[in-house]
Amino acid sequence: MPKNRKRRGRGEGGVYQRDDGTWCGSVSLGFSSNGKRRRRVVYGETKAKVLERLDEFRQEVKQGLQIDPSRLTVEQFLTYWLDNDVKPNRAPGTYKSYSDTVRLHVNPYIGTANLPRLQADQVAGLYATLERKGVPSRTRELVHAVLHRALKRAVLWKKLSWNPAGAVERPKNKKKEIAVPSAKEALALLTAAADHRLKALFVLVVTTGLRQGEAFGLQWRDLDLSGKKLRVRHSLEELNGKLRLKEPKSEKSRRTVELPTLAVDALREHQRQQLVDGFYAPDKPVFTDTDGGWLRKSNFARKVFNPLRKSAGLPSLPFHGLRHFHASYQVEIGTSVKVLQERLGHADVGTTLRFYVHTREEAHREAADTFDTAFRKAGGKSG
């Protein structure tokens, strides 16, 4: 050994300083298909940098990315992709959604398949199998989105020569029409909630169209009741039983919402009750559970919303349907779609129109009658 090489520490393996002063290290990558040992050699200006890079490679070896490429399975690659590309760069909820999708709907069917040899017909077979098993179309659409994104990354990382998911038709999501209450039904729900401690929550969502997480994440410092407005700064997320405040999902979602007097009055009454209960403070949640803590979606639907919905005589309706009601009713009374888009926090008007504006059956009759009347008048004038 050259006399300038330093004695290696415990667990440092083949790390040494060369005669030219640079540091060198190597790590085993297992064996190739012909039985020869594969090693990776790295260099660095300091021992710390070399050790750091070797640790990264060992982790990659452990997770399967640095094994013989010809033996890399779909499951090994997806595991590495989730932990090293998705987890550091996506919201926790997105990571959980992706990892659950892979674990439940990809790995059991094509996880053992050889990644470099993966073909489009195998991907198409996966989608067909999921459909036969009764997996909902929305879930199958998500499987395609996740797999396509992962394999696109595999191509970029030179683990695949092409993306086989790109040659397969995307499963079509048969969108279920969401139940949207009428103005009469929305008023019936508010009447049913008139004596409930969370009455103001229902009034607020009906009159502003806030998302459930946005309403649950409101703190008293977000409200300006004198100015009749509120700021959406956070959304409350429940993930694996844990609650956390997160930033709005887009710049448009971070917004100021003007409040109608109906909502302001309900919030003032709610504020007085919070003071009596000892739950009020600028950084405390506006809407709380019975102990003054954050509301949980999982408990709210079962203990609060569904009983009130049934009391109001409404058919099956998700809480999110109140947001749809607000959007549709605003258009019905003549609100500009552009204003509505900004009020709802959508990125573009298209989203507002495609998913949130619903028309009453009566409105179609009114449109036909209005056209008939106007056209007859036009004919009378010309005659």
Protein Blocks (a to p, Z undefined) as FASTA:
>chain_A
ZZkbccddehkljadcdfkopacddddebjafkopacddddddfbfklmmmmmmmmmmmm
mnopmgcfklpcfklmmmmmmmmmmmmmmcfklmmmmmmmmmmmmmmmmmmpcfklpcfk
lmmmmmmmmmmnopafklmmmmmmmmmmmmmmmmmnopafbdfklmpccddddddddddd
dfklmmmmmmmmmmgcklmmmmmmmmnopafklmmmpcfklpcfknopaddfbdcddeeh
iacddddfbfklpccddddfklmmmmmmmmmmmmmnopacfkbcfbdcfkopacdfklmm
mmmmmmmmmmnopacddfklmmmmmmmmmmmnopafklmmmmnopabfklmmmmmmccdf
klmmmmmmmmmmmmmmmmmmmZZ
